[in-house]
Amino acid sequence: MYQAQNLQNYLKESLEMAGERGSY
C-alpha cells in the first residue's frame, strides 16, 4: 500500500507546513 502511505506522509507534511506558516 505505497499510495496510502504516500498520502499519509503528504497530509502530515501539509499540516506541518501550514503550522509553520500559521495558515490553517
MDTraj code that builds the backbone (N, CA, C; nanometers):
import mdtraj as md
import numpy as np

residues = "MET TYR GLN ALA GLN ASN LEU GLN ASN TYR LEU LYS GLU SER LEU GLU MET ALA GLY GLU ARG GLY SER TYR".split()
xyz = np.array([
    [0.0855, -0.1208, 0.0000],
    [0.0000, 0.0000, 0.0000],
    [0.0886, 0.1252, 0.0000],
    [0.1624, 0.1416, -0.1087],
    [0.2526, 0.2571, -0.1149],
    [0.1731, 0.3864, -0.1254],
    [0.0665, 0.3823, -0.2045],
    [-0.0127, 0.5050, -0.2241],
    [-0.0695, 0.5550, -0.0916],
    [-0.1244, 0.4646, -0.0117],
    [-0.1844, 0.5058, 0.1154],
    [-0.0785, 0.5709, 0.2045],
    [0.0380, 0.5088, 0.2122],
    [0.1440, 0.5637, 0.2962],
    [0.1897, 0.6989, 0.2426],
    [0.2002, 0.7079, 0.1105],
    [0.2430, 0.8335, 0.0497],
    [0.1429, 0.9440, 0.0822],
    [0.0147, 0.9100, 0.0764],
    [-0.0883, 1.0092, 0.1057],
    [-0.0779, 1.0547, 0.2506],
    [-0.0543, 0.9602, 0.3409],
    [-0.0422, 0.9954, 0.4824],
    [0.0753, 1.0914, 0.5026],
    [0.1868, 1.0606, 0.4397],
    [0.3043, 1.1476, 0.4522],
    [0.2738, 1.2860, 0.3962],
    [0.2031, 1.2894, 0.2847],
    [0.1698, 1.4174, 0.2219],
    [0.0836, 1.5019, 0.3156],
    [-0.0165, 1.4378, 0.3770],
    [-0.1042, 1.5108, 0.4684],
    [-0.0246, 1.5614, 0.5880],
    [0.0641, 1.4766, 0.6399],
    [0.1436, 1.5163, 0.7557],
    [0.2310, 1.6364, 0.7204],
    [0.2949, 1.6300, 0.6043],
    [0.3802, 1.7416, 0.5628],
    [0.2985, 1.8683, 0.5448],
    [0.1819, 1.8548, 0.4856],
    [0.0966, 1.9716, 0.4624],
    [0.0600, 2.0367, 0.5953],
    [0.0242, 1.9537, 0.6930],
    [-0.0134, 2.0082, 0.8233],
    [0.1057, 2.0783, 0.8872],
    [0.2223, 2.0174, 0.8783],
    [0.3407, 2.0787, 0.9382],
    [0.3721, 2.2118, 0.8706],
    [0.3656, 2.2150, 0.7385],
    [0.3943, 2.3392, 0.6663],
    [0.2909, 2.4456, 0.7013],
    [0.1659, 2.4066, 0.7093],
    [0.0602, 2.5021, 0.7426],
    [0.0843, 2.5571, 0.8830],
    [0.1260, 2.4716, 0.9745],
    [0.1513, 2.5147, 1.1118],
    [0.2650, 2.6152, 1.1164],
    [0.3683, 2.5911, 1.0363],
    [0.4820, 2.6829, 1.0358],
    [0.4414, 2.8192, 0.9827],
    [0.3590, 2.8188, 0.8790],
    [0.3189, 2.9460, 0.8176],
    [0.2070, 3.0135, 0.8969],
    [0.1361, 2.9349, 0.9778],
    [0.0278, 2.9921, 1.0560],
    [-0.1011, 3.0008, 0.9770],
    [-0.1038, 2.9458, 0.8556],
    [-0.2269, 2.9488, 0.7752],
    [-0.2910, 2.8116, 0.7802],
    [-0.4035, 2.8042, 0.8452],
    [-0.4675, 2.6742, 0.8621],
    [-0.5422, 2.6391, 0.7357],
])
top = md.Topology()
chain = top.add_chain()
for i, resn in enumerate(residues, 1):
    res = top.add_residue(resn, chain, resSeq=i)
    for name in ("N", "CA", "C"):
        top.add_atom(name, md.element.get_by_symbol(name[0]), res)
traj = md.Trajectory(xyz[None], top)
